[in-house]
């Protein structure tokens, strides 16, 4: 699934191609992509509108339009936005043409992605928690939000209402870096552990953005290149492999039906951080 670093990379790489450009043609190939309206309403609502700015909120992309409305896209599990692909392949769900002659294709193998054309983007993203790389995301804020939930800390990090944008693989990496077991209760972390986890979340996400995201499945950048963040993963997607720190076998368990990888020695259940 594209998580915060992947969506941030997509935003950054689309900016010079779409901001300041107008939609000249819109083809909705899968009507189930559109939420809160019809495909014809979206098509007519976009054509002629200029993209004033492009924003990421959590895992959502928001195209702010010249008439004050917003196009909101959530890529979900397998969605990608491809810039000027040679052909529109069978997984394409929408095609956007711009005034500079470029074409953006929303491709989605599992057809889980969603799109809204709304007067106010906040109607879609209003329930999201704070941005983990924003100035308002402090150790104190993280601690307050975790303290309200007696659930595994891994599950808490995946709850977009608690913190926006952190997904499965970066949650695994942040917890490993903080030496916190994923099944520790969120409300049981000490202030020192919360401080460490906050620092590790910011560091792991920042590194992921710097490496242009992780191409572990279907994610590719808009022009087709792969991200390389997965080359630096320590535990994510590495169940059964040796821990790069202690050599113990990385275990994989399910936390609220999400595959979770961790080192049982570096992240012991029931104890605090080792660093």
C-alpha positions as CSV (number, residue, x, y, z in Angstrom):
1,X,0.0,0.0,0.0
2,X,1.3,3.5,-0.7
3,X,2.0,5.0,2.7
4,X,3.0,8.5,3.6
5,X,6.5,8.5,2.0
6,X,5.1,7.0,-1.2
7,X,2.2,9.5,-1.5
8,X,4.6,12.4,-0.6
9,X,6.9,11.3,-3.4
10,X,4.0,11.1,-5.8
11,X,2.9,14.6,-4.8
12,X,6.5,16.0,-5.1
13,X,7.0,14.5,-8.5
14,X,3.7,15.5,-9.9
15,X,3.9,19.1,-8.8
16,X,5.9,20.5,-11.7
17,X,3.7,18.7,-14.3
18,X,0.2,19.6,-13.0
19,X,0.2,22.7,-10.9
20,X,-0.8,25.7,-13.1
21,X,-2.3,23.4,-15.7
22,X,-6.0,22.9,-16.5
23,X,-7.9,19.7,-17.1
24,X,-8.8,19.5,-20.8
25,X,-10.2,15.9,-20.9
26,X,-11.2,13.5,-18.2
27,X,-12.1,9.8,-18.9
28,X,-13.6,7.8,-16.0
29,X,-13.1,4.2,-17.0
30,X,-14.5,2.7,-13.7
31,X,-17.5,4.4,-12.2
32,X,-16.9,2.7,-8.8
33,X,-13.9,4.9,-8.5
34,X,-16.0,8.0,-7.8
35,X,-17.5,8.7,-4.4
36,X,-20.3,11.1,-3.6
37,X,-21.3,11.8,-7.2
38,X,-21.4,10.5,-10.7
39,X,-18.6,10.1,-13.2
40,X,-20.2,12.6,-15.4
41,X,-20.4,15.2,-12.6
42,X,-16.7,14.7,-11.9
43,X,-15.8,14.9,-15.6
44,X,-17.8,18.1,-16.1
45,X,-16.6,19.5,-12.8
46,X,-12.9,19.1,-13.7
47,X,-12.7,20.1,-17.4
48,X,-11.5,23.7,-17.7
49,X,-10.4,23.9,-14.0
50,X,-6.8,24.8,-13.2
51,X,-4.8,23.0,-10.5
52,X,-3.8,25.8,-8.1
53,X,-1.9,23.5,-5.7
54,X,-1.3,19.9,-4.8
55,X,-1.3,18.8,-1.2
56,X,-0.9,15.5,0.7
57,X,-2.9,14.8,3.8
58,X,-2.2,11.5,5.4
59,X,-2.3,9.1,2.5
60,X,-4.6,11.3,0.4
61,X,-3.7,13.5,-2.5
62,X,-5.6,16.8,-2.8
63,X,-5.7,18.8,-6.1
64,X,-6.9,22.3,-5.2
65,X,-8.8,23.8,-8.2
66,X,-9.2,27.3,-9.4
67,X,-12.9,27.4,-8.6
68,X,-12.2,26.6,-4.9
69,X,-13.2,22.9,-5.2
70,X,-10.8,20.0,-4.6
71,X,-10.2,16.6,-6.3
72,X,-9.2,14.1,-3.6
73,X,-7.6,10.8,-4.5
74,X,-6.9,7.9,-2.2
75,X,-4.7,5.2,-3.8
76,X,-5.5,2.5,-1.2
77,X,-3.8,-0.8,-1.7
78,X,-2.6,-0.9,-5.3
79,X,-3.3,2.5,-6.8
80,X,-0.7,4.3,-8.8
81,X,-0.6,7.6,-10.8
82,X,1.3,7.3,-14.0
83,X,2.5,10.2,-16.0
84,X,2.4,9.8,-19.7
85,X,2.6,6.0,-19.9
86,X,3.1,4.6,-23.4
87,X,-0.4,2.9,-23.2
88,X,-3.4,2.9,-21.0
89,X,-3.4,-0.7,-19.7
90,X,-6.3,-2.8,-18.5
91,X,-6.0,-1.7,-14.8
92,X,-6.5,2.0,-15.7
93,X,-9.6,3.5,-13.9
94,X,-9.3,7.1,-14.9
95,X,-7.3,9.2,-17.4
96,X,-6.7,13.0,-16.9
97,X,-5.4,15.2,-19.8
98,X,-3.8,18.6,-19.0
99,X,-3.4,21.8,-20.9
100,X,0.4,21.2,-21.3
101,X,-0.3,18.0,-23.2
102,X,0.6,15.6,-20.5
103,X,-1.6,12.7,-19.4
104,X,-2.1,11.2,-15.9
105,X,-3.4,7.7,-15.6
106,X,-4.9,6.3,-12.4
107,X,-4.1,2.6,-12.5
108,X,-5.3,0.3,-9.8
109,X,-4.9,-3.5,-10.0
110,X,-7.3,-4.3,-7.2
111,X,-9.7,-1.5,-7.9
112,X,-9.8,-0.3,-4.3
113,X,-8.8,3.3,-4.8
114,X,-11.3,6.2,-4.4
115,X,-11.8,9.7,-5.8
116,X,-14.0,12.6,-4.7
117,X,-14.7,16.0,-6.2
118,X,-15.8,18.2,-3.3
119,X,-16.4,21.8,-2.3
120,X,-14.2,21.3,0.8
121,X,-11.5,18.6,1.0
122,X,-11.9,18.6,4.8
123,X,-15.2,16.8,4.3
124,X,-13.1,13.8,3.2
125,X,-10.0,14.1,5.5
126,X,-11.5,15.7,8.6
127,X,-11.1,12.6,10.8
128,X,-7.4,12.2,10.2
129,X,-5.0,12.7,13.1
130,X,-2.0,15.0,13.0
131,X,0.7,14.8,10.3
132,X,3.7,13.0,11.8
133,X,6.1,15.3,10.0
134,X,4.2,18.5,10.9
135,X,5.3,21.0,13.5
136,X,2.2,20.2,15.7
137,X,3.2,16.6,16.0
138,X,5.2,16.6,19.2
139,X,6.1,13.8,21.7
140,X,3.4,15.2,24.0
141,X,0.7,15.0,21.3
142,X,1.7,11.5,20.4
143,X,1.7,10.5,24.1
144,X,-1.8,12.0,24.6
145,X,-3.2,10.2,21.6
146,X,-1.7,6.8,22.5
147,X,-2.8,7.1,26.2
148,X,-6.4,7.0,25.1
149,X,-6.2,3.5,23.6
150,X,-5.7,0.2,25.3
151,X,-4.8,-1.6,22.1
152,X,-1.5,-2.8,20.7
153,X,0.8,0.1,19.8
154,X,1.1,-1.3,16.3
155,X,-2.7,-1.1,15.8
156,X,-2.6,2.4,17.2
157,X,0.0,3.6,14.7
158,X,-2.1,2.2,11.9
159,X,-5.2,4.1,13.1
160,X,-5.4,7.1,10.8
161,X,-7.5,8.9,13.4
162,X,-4.6,8.8,15.9
163,X,-1.7,9.7,13.5
164,X,-2.2,10.2,9.8
165,X,-0.1,8.5,7.1
166,X,1.8,5.8,9.0
167,X,1.1,2.4,7.3
168,X,2.1,-1.1,8.0
169,X,5.7,-1.3,6.9
170,X,6.8,2.1,8.3
171,X,5.0,1.2,11.6
172,X,7.1,-2.0,11.8
173,X,10.3,0.0,11.1
174,X,9.6,2.7,13.6
175,X,8.8,0.2,16.4
176,X,11.9,-1.7,15.6
177,X,14.0,1.4,15.7
178,X,12.4,2.3,19.0
179,X,12.9,-1.2,20.4
180,X,9.2,-1.5,21.2
181,X,7.3,-4.7,20.8
182,X,4.3,-4.2,18.5
183,X,1.9,-5.9,21.0
184,X,2.7,-3.5,23.8
185,X,-0.4,-1.6,24.9
186,X,-0.4,1.9,23.5
187,X,-1.5,3.4,26.8
188,X,1.3,1.6,28.7
189,X,4.3,3.3,27.1
190,X,6.5,5.4,29.3
191,X,7.2,9.0,28.5
192,X,10.7,8.0,27.5
193,X,9.4,5.3,25.2
194,X,7.0,7.8,23.6
195,X,9.8,10.2,23.1
196,X,11.9,7.5,21.4
197,X,9.0,6.3,19.3
198,X,8.2,9.9,18.2
199,X,11.8,10.4,17.1
200,X,11.9,7.1,15.3
201,X,8.6,7.7,13.4
202,X,9.9,11.0,12.1
203,X,13.3,9.5,11.2
204,X,11.8,6.5,9.4
205,X,9.3,8.5,7.4
206,X,11.9,11.1,6.5
207,X,14.3,8.4,5.3
208,X,11.4,6.8,3.3
209,X,10.7,10.1,1.5
210,X,14.4,10.6,0.9
211,X,14.5,7.2,-0.9
212,X,11.3,8.0,-2.9
213,X,9.2,5.4,-1.2
214,X,9.3,1.6,-1.1
215,X,8.6,-0.5,-4.2
216,X,7.8,-3.8,-2.5
217,X,4.7,-4.5,-4.5
218,X,2.8,-2.4,-7.0
219,X,4.1,1.1,-6.1
220,X,6.0,3.0,-8.8
221,X,6.7,6.7,-9.0
222,X,4.7,8.8,-11.6
223,X,7.3,8.3,-14.4
224,X,7.6,4.6,-13.8
225,X,10.8,4.6,-11.6
226,X,11.0,2.5,-8.5
227,X,11.5,3.7,-4.9
228,X,14.4,2.3,-2.9
229,X,13.3,2.7,0.7
230,X,12.8,-1.0,1.1
231,X,16.5,-1.7,0.6
232,X,17.0,0.0,4.0
233,X,14.2,-1.9,5.9
234,X,15.4,-3.8,8.9
235,X,12.3,-5.9,9.7
236,X,9.4,-4.9,7.4
237,X,8.6,-7.7,4.9
238,X,11.5,-9.7,6.4
239,X,9.8,-12.4,8.5
240,X,12.0,-15.5,8.9
241,X,15.2,-13.6,8.1
242,X,17.9,-12.8,10.6
243,X,17.7,-9.5,12.6
244,X,20.4,-7.1,11.3
245,X,21.2,-6.1,14.9
246,X,21.3,-9.3,16.9
247,X,20.9,-12.1,14.4
248,X,17.7,-13.5,15.9
249,X,15.0,-14.7,13.5
250,X,12.5,-11.9,12.7
251,X,9.0,-13.1,13.6
252,X,5.8,-12.3,11.8
253,X,2.5,-12.1,13.6
254,X,-0.9,-10.7,12.9
255,X,-1.9,-7.5,14.7
256,X,-5.6,-6.8,13.9
257,X,-5.2,-8.8,10.7
258,X,-2.2,-6.9,9.6
259,X,1.1,-8.8,9.0
260,X,3.6,-7.5,11.6
261,X,7.4,-8.2,11.6
262,X,9.6,-7.6,14.6
263,X,12.7,-9.0,16.4
264,X,11.7,-10.8,19.6
265,X,15.1,-10.1,21.1
266,X,15.5,-6.5,20.2
267,X,11.8,-5.8,20.9
268,X,11.0,-7.8,24.0
269,X,7.4,-7.9,25.2
270,X,7.0,-6.2,28.6
271,X,10.1,-4.1,28.7
272,X,11.2,-0.7,27.6
273,X,13.5,0.4,24.8
274,X,17.0,-0.9,24.6
275,X,18.5,2.3,23.3
